[in-house]
Amino acid sequence: MNSLSARRKASSGKAIVYIVLFYGVFAVSIPILWMLSTSLKTMVEIMSSRVNIIPGNATIQAYLSIWKNYDMFLWLKNSLIVVVFSTLCALFFSTLAGYGSSRFRFRGKGTFLSFLLVTQMFPAIMLLIPYYKVLQTIHLINRLSGLVVVYTSFSIPLLTWMMMGYFETIPKELDEAALIDGCSRLRTFFQIILPLTLPGLISATIYAFIHGWNEYMFALILISNDSLKTLPVGIAQMNGFYKIEWNELMAASIVSSIPLLLIFLFLQRYFVSSLTAGAVKQ
């Protein structure tokens, strides 16, 4: 009898959890569904007094127009260049820093790691003027390489902590065995330890990619050349002086979301496994 009541309580608890999750997913999906619906409507239907979630006369004209009337290909190319290079640079430095922090004891280690966390406490707007002055000094204003430097510096602190937590799940005996066999520290890191951290690397890649792909403020301030605009800046400037083509704006937003959706769809299991790595002390 007690086991039966326990099962009923467990079943009711699961039901409540599923109901809460369902409503949570529904609430999060409403803006996405509304954006998709608007992108398939004509401007006449959008401006009408009737509110329809399902388009009356669905059309893909907005998706065709954004490639014809705007520099979507150029914006996509600029965003990909900046995000790919900044992600690779951030991964290189953060993996080395995370490995060193997990394997070595050195003076100031705690201060260094705390400093990395403290850098995440400040709002980005506070760092805008310092970044601008630094990039102006080294002549990287209005260049994609300047954005690469900024995005890399933004990603390194958290990525270092993520990779350090993952490196700590790998036994140090592997390093010791490789050193005994004659491997150098760098060879041990690149050929033995780093391949074992694939889930952590993918998780860090996802974070750095999403951060750079969605960043708007620094791309707007540091880039003034129209041929160097990134995708978020380009989409934001699709607003006209006298009217806003909402269907085209939503279509461009849907297109910009596709890479992020694909990344999460295929790599989310690595993302979750890396976030939980190091949660249990070995």
Buried (B, 14 or more C-beta within 10 A) or exposed (E): EEEEEEEEEEEEEEEEEEEEEEEEEEEEEEEEEEBBBBBBBBBEBBEEEEEEEEBEEEBEBBBEBBEEEBBBEBBBBBBBBBBBBBBBBBBEBBBBBBBBBBBEEEEEEEEBBEEBEEBEEEEEEEBBEEBBEBBEEEEBBBBBBBBBBBBBBBBBBBBBBBBBBBBBBBEEEEBEEBEEEEBEBEEBBEEBBBEBBEBBBBBBBBBBBBBBBBBEEBBBBBBEEEEBBBBBBBBBEBEEEEEEBBBBBBBBBBBBBEBBEEBEEEBEEBBEBBBEBBEEEE
